[in-house]
Every structure is written in structure tokens, then in C-alpha cells.
Amino acid sequence: MAKFYPIKTQLERSIEKGLRKAGTKVLKRMKELSPDDTGDSDKTGFSTVDDLTLQVGFTSPVKRWSNEDLDAKHTNGQAKFAEAAVDQVDIGVVLAEQHKADLGG
């Protein structure tokens, strides 16, 4: 059976490219802000774009727990590092820069 792929407009392709760039920036910032003893859980980070939706996170249960546990005393990093990273990376600016580069806007 043939596999069909959606035909995307130039704008949609530009947005996806911008989301991939933004996801890379958010993931990098998440790794900088997150508690980490060995660096192993940082390796489980991912950023993916599907249907104009960006998802960034970690597959490590330890990393997900350390994001949510407000009572833990971390020697480095902080809880709620995912939310902080999203707040600190201006995704709209990344998308606008990509749009300008791709479409000359």
C-alpha cells in the first residue's frame, strides 16, 4: 500500500524548521537548568516536531521526577526547569527569524 505525505505550504515548512530550531534551543536551556549528577539523564533529551506541534522533554524518569519535585534539595539545577526554559527561550522570535530567512519577510 502506498504511503501518502501531506503537501505542505512554504509557510508550513518554514514554521516546522523554526520549531525545530526553537526545540533545540529549549532543550539546550533545559539541560543547563536541570539538576544533574552524572550527565546520563541529559542524554535522554529529545525535541520533535509533528504537524506544527513542538514537543521537548526527557525520557528519563529521574529527569521527569526532578522537574516536578519542588521539595528536593538539588546541588545544582532547579525544579520546574522545563517551564523555566520555555519561558526563557522566545520561540516567537525564533519563528519570526526563520520566517524572514525563508520567505524574505
Buried (B, 14 or more C-beta within 10 A) or exposed (E): EEEEEEEEEEEEEBBBBBBBBBBBBBBBBBBBBBBBEEEEBBEBBEBEBEEEEBEBBBEBEBBBEBBEEEEEEBEEBBBBBBEBBBEEBEBEEBBEBBBEEBEEE
